[in-house]
């Protein structure tokens, strides 16, 4: 019997990464997962996944330290690079908080992959590297040829998007220059059930919409995807020999007011955000390239239902004593673009 195919997932304890690790294990892969601290209680959920005792190996590693990555990538045919910060609060030091981990971290991952003769690398980018382009024709769907305008994002102090643009473009350049097979995947807001005990930034967006609070929201078009569908997409572009370039995985879009109306019908007992102002609408994003590869994502209603069920079970929908819930700064910023 042939040994299982071996791959590595960087940042293995995160929201998307946890679902990817779960999926890979269920498909019979041997998985290496890098973590800053494998003994941290926030990573205990990984050890509880089906087949984890036999096929999951946790590595203490940092994307800014190539030596630790070398140990984690040893013997792996593929690497999924998901480790990247998604700051909840206002970014004070862009270089330290997002640029170095995203850009230098991705560069280190690719260098080590090349040295270790890894066959294929999947880099998780974001629609933050696609969607913020004021020069894109108003009525034209945004596809993989659309890139966010780096200078525009810098002017808006949207450092998360800047980091995603630079990291994705640098990874493509490195791949072309060195003959490394690299595919990038660009998801938008990611919702769905949590496997990890920590609440991630995008889930806090949805919790804010449902619970309401003091922050104004723009009635803009939000793109959304289920975390389980992102995991499916990551594995799909890895396993399909013909996959190349970048793929957008943003199957659902909805305006803020319509999102509130939809959620109210499903869960009428919550107070919901009510300070929503109208803004100019941008062209939506298409995921046709990924669908053509065979990707079949869930409907938005199922994702929202499963998300809220999970939040309720985890006690996240209860009012915090004395202080209002806040919209993560990343999404307050996104409303202005």
DRENDO-1510 file (C-alpha; in Angstrom, 1 decimal, always signed):
<recs>
REC; n; res; u; v; w
REC; 1; UNK; +0.0; +0.0; +0.0 .
REC; 2; UNK; +1.4; +3.4; -1.0 .
REC; 3; UNK; +2.1; +5.9; +1.8 .
REC; 4; UNK; -0.3; +8.9; +2.0 .
REC; 5; UNK; +0.5; +12.0; +0.0 .
REC; 6; UNK; +2.2; +14.5; +2.3 .
REC; 7; UNK; +1.4; +18.2; +2.3 .
REC; 8; UNK; +2.0; +21.2; +4.7 .
REC; 9; UNK; -0.5; +23.9; +5.7 .
REC; 10; UNK; +1.1; +27.0; +7.2 .
REC; 11; UNK; -0.8; +28.7; +10.0 .
REC; 12; UNK; -2.7; +25.5; +10.5 .
REC; 13; UNK; -4.8; +26.6; +13.5 .
REC; 14; UNK; -6.6; +29.5; +11.7 .
REC; 15; UNK; -10.2; +29.6; +10.6 .
REC; 16; UNK; -9.8; +28.6; +7.0 .
REC; 17; UNK; -6.7; +26.5; +7.7 .
REC; 18; UNK; -8.4; +24.3; +10.3 .
REC; 19; UNK; -11.1; +23.4; +7.7 .
REC; 20; UNK; -8.5; +22.7; +5.1 .
REC; 21; UNK; -6.6; +20.4; +7.5 .
REC; 22; UNK; -9.8; +18.6; +8.3 .
REC; 23; UNK; -10.6; +18.2; +4.6 .
REC; 24; UNK; -7.1; +17.0; +3.8 .
REC; 25; UNK; -7.1; +14.4; +6.6 .
REC; 26; UNK; -10.6; +13.2; +5.4 .
REC; 27; UNK; -9.1; +12.7; +1.9 .
REC; 28; UNK; -6.3; +10.5; +3.2 .
REC; 29; UNK; -3.4; +13.0; +3.1 .
REC; 30; UNK; -0.6; +13.1; +5.7 .
REC; 31; UNK; -0.6; +16.7; +6.9 .
REC; 32; UNK; +2.1; +18.9; +8.4 .
REC; 33; UNK; +0.7; +22.0; +10.0 .
REC; 34; UNK; +2.9; +24.9; +11.1 .
REC; 35; UNK; +1.9; +26.8; +14.3 .
REC; 36; UNK; +3.6; +29.5; +16.3 .
REC; 37; UNK; +3.0; +27.3; +19.4 .
REC; 38; UNK; +1.6; +23.8; +19.0 .
REC; 39; UNK; +1.1; +23.6; +22.7 .
REC; 40; UNK; -1.2; +26.7; +22.9 .
REC; 41; UNK; -4.7; +25.7; +24.0 .
REC; 42; UNK; -6.1; +27.6; +20.9 .
REC; 43; UNK; -4.7; +24.8; +18.7 .
REC; 44; UNK; -6.1; +21.8; +20.6 .
REC; 45; UNK; -9.0; +21.4; +18.1 .
REC; 46; UNK; -6.5; +20.2; +15.5 .
REC; 47; UNK; -5.5; +17.2; +17.6 .
REC; 48; UNK; -9.2; +16.3; +17.9 .
REC; 49; UNK; -9.9; +16.0; +14.1 .
REC; 50; UNK; -10.6; +12.6; +12.6 .
REC; 51; UNK; -7.4; +10.8; +11.6 .
REC; 52; UNK; -5.3; +13.5; +13.3 .
REC; 53; UNK; -3.6; +10.9; +15.7 .
REC; 54; UNK; -2.1; +9.0; +12.7 .
REC; 55; UNK; -1.8; +11.6; +9.9 .
REC; 56; UNK; -1.4; +15.1; +11.4 .
REC; 57; UNK; +2.0; +16.4; +12.5 .
REC; 58; UNK; +2.3; +19.8; +14.2 .
REC; 59; UNK; +5.4; +21.9; +13.8 .
REC; 60; UNK; +6.5; +25.0; +15.7 .
REC; 61; UNK; +7.4; +27.4; +13.0 .
REC; 62; UNK; +7.4; +31.0; +12.0 .
REC; 63; UNK; +7.1; +32.3; +8.3 .
REC; 64; UNK; +9.9; +34.8; +9.2 .
REC; 65; UNK; +12.3; +32.0; +10.1 .
REC; 66; UNK; +13.3; +29.8; +7.1 .
REC; 67; UNK; +15.0; +27.2; +9.2 .
REC; 68; UNK; +11.7; +26.3; +11.0 .
REC; 69; UNK; +9.9; +26.1; +7.6 .
REC; 70; UNK; +12.5; +23.7; +6.2 .
REC; 71; UNK; +11.7; +21.2; +8.9 .
REC; 72; UNK; +8.0; +21.5; +8.4 .
REC; 73; UNK; +8.2; +21.2; +4.6 .
REC; 74; UNK; +10.5; +18.2; +4.6 .
REC; 75; UNK; +9.0; +15.3; +2.6 .
REC; 76; UNK; +6.0; +17.4; +1.4 .
REC; 77; UNK; +4.9; +17.3; -2.2 .
REC; 78; UNK; +2.7; +20.4; -1.8 .
REC; 79; UNK; +2.4; +23.4; +0.5 .
REC; 80; UNK; -0.7; +25.5; +1.3 .
REC; 81; UNK; +0.5; +28.9; +2.5 .
REC; 82; UNK; -2.3; +30.3; +4.7 .
REC; 83; UNK; -0.4; +31.9; +7.5 .
REC; 84; UNK; -1.0; +35.7; +7.4 .
REC; 85; UNK; -2.4; +38.2; +9.9 .
REC; 86; UNK; -5.9; +39.7; +9.5 .
REC; 87; UNK; -5.8; +42.6; +12.0 .
REC; 88; UNK; -9.0; +43.4; +13.8 .
REC; 89; UNK; -7.9; +46.8; +15.1 .
REC; 90; UNK; -6.5; +49.9; +13.4 .
REC; 91; UNK; -3.0; +49.2; +12.1 .
REC; 92; UNK; -0.4; +51.4; +13.8 .
REC; 93; UNK; +2.8; +49.9; +12.4 .
REC; 94; UNK; +2.0; +48.6; +8.8 .
REC; 95; UNK; +5.5; +47.1; +8.3 .
REC; 96; UNK; +5.6; +45.0; +11.5 .
REC; 97; UNK; +1.8; +44.2; +11.7 .
REC; 98; UNK; +1.0; +43.2; +8.1 .
REC; 99; UNK; +3.7; +43.9; +5.5 .
REC; 100; UNK; +6.6; +41.8; +6.9 .
REC; 101; UNK; +4.5; +38.8; +7.8 .
REC; 102; UNK; +2.6; +38.8; +4.5 .
REC; 103; UNK; +5.3; +39.8; +2.1 .
REC; 104; UNK; +8.5; +38.5; +3.7 .
REC; 105; UNK; +6.7; +35.5; +5.0 .
REC; 106; UNK; +5.4; +34.5; +1.6 .
REC; 107; UNK; +8.8; +35.1; +0.1 .
REC; 108; UNK; +10.4; +32.8; +2.7 .
REC; 109; UNK; +7.8; +30.1; +2.1 .
REC; 110; UNK; +8.4; +30.1; -1.6 .
REC; 111; UNK; +12.2; +30.1; -1.2 .
REC; 112; UNK; +12.0; +27.1; +1.1 .
REC; 113; UNK; +9.6; +25.3; -1.2 .
REC; 114; UNK; +12.0; +25.8; -4.1 .
REC; 115; UNK; +14.9; +24.5; -2.1 .
REC; 116; UNK; +12.9; +21.5; -0.8 .
REC; 117; UNK; +11.7; +20.7; -4.3 .
REC; 118; UNK; +8.0; +21.1; -3.4 .
REC; 119; UNK; +5.9; +20.3; -6.5 .
REC; 120; UNK; +3.0; +22.8; -6.1 .
REC; 121; UNK; +2.3; +25.8; -3.8 .
REC; 122; UNK; -1.1; +27.2; -3.1 .
REC; 123; UNK; -1.0; +30.8; -1.7 .
REC; 124; UNK; -4.1; +32.2; +0.0 .
REC; 125; UNK; -4.5; +35.8; -1.2 .
REC; 126; UNK; -7.8; +37.8; -0.9 .
REC; 127; UNK; -10.3; +39.8; -2.9 .
REC; 128; UNK; -8.6; +42.7; -1.1 .
REC; 129; UNK; -6.0; +42.3; -3.9 .
REC; 130; UNK; -8.8; +42.4; -6.6 .
REC; 131; UNK; -11.7; +44.7; -5.6 .
REC; 132; UNK; -10.2; +48.2; -4.9 .
REC; 133; UNK; -9.6; +49.6; -8.3 .
REC; 134; UNK; -11.2; +53.0; -9.0 .
REC; 135; UNK; -10.2; +52.8; -12.7 .
REC; 136; UNK; -12.1; +49.6; -13.4 .
REC; 137; UNK; -15.1; +50.2; -15.8 .
REC; 138; UNK; -18.2; +50.7; -13.6 .
REC; 139; UNK; -20.4; +48.0; -15.2 .
REC; 140; UNK; -17.8; +45.4; -15.9 .
REC; 141; UNK; -17.5; +42.3; -13.7 .
REC; 142; UNK; -14.2; +42.1; -11.9 .
REC; 143; UNK; -12.3; +38.9; -12.8 .
REC; 144; UNK; -8.8; +37.6; -12.2 .
REC; 145; UNK; -7.4; +40.3; -14.5 .
REC; 146; UNK; -8.4; +43.0; -12.0 .
REC; 147; UNK; -5.9; +44.1; -9.4 .
REC; 148; UNK; -6.5; +46.5; -6.5 .
REC; 149; UNK; -4.7; +49.8; -7.0 .
REC; 150; UNK; -1.8; +49.8; -4.5 .
REC; 151; UNK; -1.4; +53.6; -4.4 .
REC; 152; UNK; -5.2; +54.0; -3.9 .
REC; 153; UNK; -5.1; +51.6; -1.0 .
REC; 154; UNK; -2.1; +53.4; +0.5 .
REC; 155; UNK; -3.9; +56.7; +0.3 .
REC; 156; UNK; -6.8; +55.1; +2.2 .
REC; 157; UNK; -4.3; +53.6; +4.8 .
REC; 158; UNK; -5.7; +50.2; +3.9 .
REC; 159; UNK; -2.5; +48.4; +4.8 .
REC; 160; UNK; -4.1; +44.9; +4.8 .
REC; 161; UNK; -5.0; +45.3; +1.1 .
REC; 162; UNK; -1.6; +46.7; +0.3 .
REC; 163; UNK; +0.1; +43.7; +2.0 .
REC; 164; UNK; -2.2; +41.3; +0.0 .
REC; 165; UNK; -1.5; +43.0; -3.3 .
REC; 166; UNK; +2.3; +43.0; -2.8 .
REC; 167; UNK; +2.5; +39.5; -1.5 .
REC; 168; UNK; +0.4; +38.0; -4.3 .
REC; 169; UNK; +2.2; +39.9; -7.1 .
REC; 170; UNK; +5.6; +39.0; -5.6 .
REC; 171; UNK; +4.6; +35.3; -5.4 .
REC; 172; UNK; +3.6; +35.3; -9.0 .
REC; 173; UNK; +6.9; +37.0; -10.1 .
REC; 174; UNK; +9.0; +34.5; -8.0 .
REC; 175; UNK; +7.2; +31.5; -9.5 .
REC; 176; UNK; +7.7; +32.7; -13.1 .
REC; 177; UNK; +11.4; +33.6; -12.4 .
REC; 178; UNK; +12.2; +30.3; -10.7 .
REC; 179; UNK; +10.0; +27.8; -12.4 .
REC; 180; UNK; +8.0; +27.0; -9.2 .
REC; 181; UNK; +4.3; +26.1; -9.7 .
REC; 182; UNK; +2.3; +28.6; -7.6 .
REC; 183; UNK; -1.5; +29.1; -7.7 .
REC; 184; UNK; -3.2; +31.9; -5.7 .
REC; 185; UNK; -6.8; +31.9; -4.4 .
REC; 186; UNK; -8.7; +35.1; -3.5 .
REC; 187; UNK; -11.6; +34.7; -1.1 .
REC; 188; UNK; -13.7; +37.7; +0.2 .
REC; 189; UNK; -15.5; +37.7; +3.6 .
REC; 190; UNK; -15.4; +34.2; +4.9 .
REC; 191; UNK; -18.2; +32.9; +7.1 .
REC; 192; UNK; -19.3; +29.5; +8.4 .
REC; 193; UNK; -18.9; +27.3; +11.5 .
REC; 194; UNK; -15.8; +27.7; +13.6 .
REC; 195; UNK; -13.6; +24.8; +14.4 .
REC; 196; UNK; -11.1; +26.8; +16.4 .
REC; 197; UNK; -11.9; +28.4; +19.8 .
REC; 198; UNK; -10.9; +31.9; +18.8 .
REC; 199; UNK; -13.3; +34.1; +16.9 .
REC; 200; UNK; -11.7; +35.3; +13.6 .
REC; 201; UNK; -12.1; +38.8; +12.2 .
REC; 202; UNK; -14.6; +38.1; +9.4 .
REC; 203; UNK; -16.9; +36.2; +11.9 .
REC; 204; UNK; -16.9; +39.3; +14.1 .
REC; 205; UNK; -18.2; +41.3; +11.1 .
REC; 206; UNK; -21.3; +39.0; +10.9 .
REC; 207; UNK; -21.8; +39.1; +14.7 .
REC; 208; UNK; -21.7; +42.9; +14.6 .
REC; 209; UNK; -24.3; +43.0; +11.8 .
REC; 210; UNK; -26.6; +40.8; +13.9 .
REC; 211; UNK; -26.1; +42.3; +17.3 .
REC; 212; UNK; -25.8; +45.9; +16.2 .
REC; 213; UNK; -23.7; +48.7; +17.7 .
REC; 214; UNK; -22.5; +52.2; +17.4 .
REC; 215; UNK; -20.5; +52.0; +14.1 .
REC; 216; UNK; -22.1; +53.3; +10.9 .
REC; 217; UNK; -22.1; +50.8; +8.0 .
REC; 218; UNK; -22.3; +51.7; +4.3 .
REC; 219; UNK; -24.9; +50.0; +2.1 .
REC; 220; UNK; -22.1; +48.6; +0.0 .
REC; 221; UNK; -21.9; +45.3; -1.9 .
REC; 222; UNK; -20.2; +42.7; +0.2 .
REC; 223; UNK; -18.9; +39.5; -1.3 .
REC; 224; UNK; -19.1; +36.3; +0.8 .
REC; 225; UNK; -18.1; +32.7; +0.8 .
REC; 226; UNK; -18.4; +29.7; +3.1 .
REC; 227; UNK; -15.2; +28.6; +4.9 .
REC; 228; UNK; -15.9; +25.0; +3.8 .
REC; 229; UNK; -16.1; +26.1; +0.2 .
REC; 230; UNK; -12.7; +27.9; +0.5 .
REC; 231; UNK; -11.2; +24.7; +1.8 .
REC; 232; UNK; -12.8; +22.8; -1.1 .
REC; 233; UNK; -11.4; +25.4; -3.6 .
REC; 234; UNK; -7.9; +25.2; -2.1 .
REC; 235; UNK; -7.8; +21.4; -2.5 .
REC; 236; UNK; -9.4; +21.7; -6.0 .
REC; 237; UNK; -6.7; +24.0; -7.4 .
REC; 238; UNK; -4.1; +21.9; -5.8 .
REC; 239; UNK; -5.3; +18.6; -7.2 .
REC; 240; UNK; -6.2; +19.9; -10.7 .
REC; 241; UNK; -3.1; +19.6; -12.9 .
REC; 242; UNK; -4.5; +22.4; -15.2 .
REC; 243; UNK; -4.9; +25.0; -12.5 .
REC; 244; UNK; -2.8; +28.1; -13.0 .
REC; 245; UNK; -2.5; +31.8; -12.1 .
REC; 246; UNK; -5.1; +33.2; -9.7 .
REC; 247; UNK; -8.7; +32.2; -8.8 .
REC; 248; UNK; -11.4; +34.3; -7.2 .
REC; 249; UNK; -13.7; +32.4; -4.9 .
REC; 250; UNK; -16.5; +34.9; -4.2 .
REC; 251; UNK; -19.8; +33.2; -5.1 .
REC; 252; UNK; -22.2; +35.3; -3.2 .
REC; 253; UNK; -22.7; +39.1; -3.0 .
REC; 254; UNK; -25.3; +41.1; -1.1 .
REC; 255; UNK; -25.9; +44.7; +0.0 .
REC; 256; UNK; -25.7; +45.5; +3.7 .
REC; 257; UNK; -29.5; +46.3; +3.9 .
REC; 258; UNK; -30.4; +43.1; +2.1 .
REC; 259; UNK; -28.1; +41.1; +4.4 .
REC; 260; UNK; -29.9; +42.5; +7.4 .
REC; 261; UNK; -33.3; +41.8; +5.9 .
REC; 262; UNK; -32.3; +38.2; +5.1 .
REC; 263; UNK; -30.9; +37.6; +8.6 .
REC; 264; UNK; -33.9; +39.1; +10.3 .
REC; 265; UNK; -36.2; +36.6; +8.5 .
REC; 266; UNK; -34.0; +33.8; +9.7 .
REC; 267; UNK; -33.3; +35.1; +13.2 .
REC; 268; UNK; -35.8; +37.8; +14.2 .
REC; 269; UNK; -34.9; +38.0; +17.9 .
REC; 270; UNK; -31.7; +40.1; +17.4 .
REC; 271; UNK; -31.4; +43.9; +17.3 .
REC; 272; UNK; -29.3; +44.2; +14.1 .
REC; 273; UNK; -27.3; +47.1; +12.8 .
REC; 274; UNK; -29.6; +50.0; +11.9 .
REC; 275; UNK; -27.2; +52.8; +11.0 .
REC; 276; UNK; -26.7; +52.1; +7.3 .
REC; 277; UNK; -26.0; +54.8; +4.8 .
REC; 278; UNK; -26.3; +54.6; +1.0 .
REC; 279; UNK; -23.1; +54.8; -1.1 .
REC; 280; UNK; -22.1; +54.5; -4.7 .
REC; 281; UNK; -22.2; +50.9; -5.8 .
REC; 282; UNK; -19.2; +49.1; -7.4 .
REC; 283; UNK; -19.1; +46.3; -10.0 .
REC; 284; UNK; -19.4; +42.8; -8.5 .
REC; 285; UNK; -16.7; +40.1; -8.7 .
REC; 286; UNK; -17.0; +36.8; -10.7 .
REC; 287; UNK; -15.8; +33.4; -9.7 .
REC; 288; UNK; -16.4; +31.8; -13.1 .
REC; 289; UNK; -12.8; +30.7; -13.6 .
REC; 290; UNK; -13.0; +28.6; -10.4 .
REC; 291; UNK; -16.5; +27.3; -11.3 .
REC; 292; UNK; -15.2; +26.2; -14.7 .
REC; 293; UNK; -12.7; +24.0; -12.8 .
REC; 294; UNK; -15.6; +22.2; -11.1 .
REC; 295; UNK; -16.1; +24.3; -7.9 .
REC; 296; UNK; -19.7; +24.1; -6.5 .
REC; 297; UNK; -20.1; +26.4; -3.6 .
REC; 298; UNK; -23.0; +26.6; -1.1 .
REC; 299; UNK; -25.8; +29.1; -1.2 .
REC; 300; UNK; -25.4; +32.1; +1.1 .
REC; 301; UNK; -28.5; +31.3; +3.2 .
REC; 302; UNK; -27.0; +27.9; +4.3 .
REC; 303; UNK; -23.7; +29.6; +5.2 .
REC; 304; UNK; -25.4; +32.3; +7.3 .
REC; 305; UNK; -27.6; +29.7; +9.0 .
REC; 306; UNK; -24.7; +27.5; +10.0 .
REC; 307; UNK; -22.6; +30.5; +11.1 .
REC; 308; UNK; -25.3; +31.8; +13.5 .
REC; 309; UNK; -26.0; +28.3; +14.8 .
REC; 310; UNK; -22.3; +28.0; +15.6 .
REC; 311; UNK; -22.1; +31.4; +17.2 .
REC; 312; UNK; -25.1; +30.7; +19.4 .
REC; 313; UNK; -23.7; +27.4; +20.6 .
REC; 314; UNK; -20.4; +29.0; +21.4 .
REC; 315; UNK; -22.2; +31.7; +23.5 .
REC; 316; UNK; -21.0; +34.5; +21.1 .
REC; 317; UNK; -24.4; +36.1; +20.7 .
REC; 318; UNK; -24.8; +37.1; +24.3 .
REC; 319; UNK; -24.5; +40.8; +25.2 .
REC; 320; UNK; -21.1; +41.7; +26.6 .
REC; 321; UNK; -21.6; +43.4; +29.9 .
REC; 322; UNK; -21.2; +47.2; +29.8 .
REC; 323; UNK; -19.6; +47.7; +26.4 .
REC; 324; UNK; -21.0; +47.6; +22.9 .
REC; 325; UNK; -19.8; +45.2; +20.3 .
REC; 326; UNK; -17.7; +46.9; +17.6 .
REC; 327; UNK; -17.3; +46.4; +13.9 .
REC; 328; UNK; -13.7; +45.4; +13.2 .
REC; 329; UNK; -11.7; +48.3; +11.9 .
REC; 330; UNK; -10.8; +46.5; +8.7 .
REC; 331; UNK; -14.5; +46.6; +7.6 .
REC; 332; UNK; -15.0; +50.2; +8.7 .
REC; 333; UNK; -12.2; +51.0; +6.3 .
REC; 334; UNK; -13.6; +48.8; +3.5 .
REC; 335; UNK; -16.8; +50.8; +3.6 .
REC; 336; UNK; -15.0; +53.9; +2.4 .
REC; 337; UNK; -13.6; +52.3; -0.8 .
</recs>
